[in-house]
Amino acid sequence: MSKAEADGIIFERQNLMLQFDKDAELLGEIAAGLKPKDKLAEVTASIAETAAASKGAFEPRVPGGRAKPEVWSNWADYSRRLDDLEKNTKQLAEFGAKGDLTSVTNMLGGALQCKECHDVYRGPKKPA
């Protein structure tokens, strides 16, 4: 694989995670009542779509970005976490499509366990 191909894979992975972060932040604001819930269905659907694409983005064993080597050396655990994320966010999107903010809010902590995964599999930000 060329450096350009590897860089492209890393770039796409990073863009997925940036979109996920942006959507999760908006969902948190909606759940906290800081933003109107009119975007609930859209944002939960986007989160579910991004979660579904995440595993495939990491399947090429291309180190780089903030992904630690443990992503691939502990692939069974990492991929299980992504499978759980996909399953949970699909349910979030189903609740979001119904406009059920209470169920979405009740699921947030268990569905989006970003910190727990990042603590193990994501490195610190690199200085600019």
Helices and strands as residue ranges (DSSP letters): H 3-31, G 37-39, H 40-58, H 70-73, H 75-97, H 101-111, H 114-121
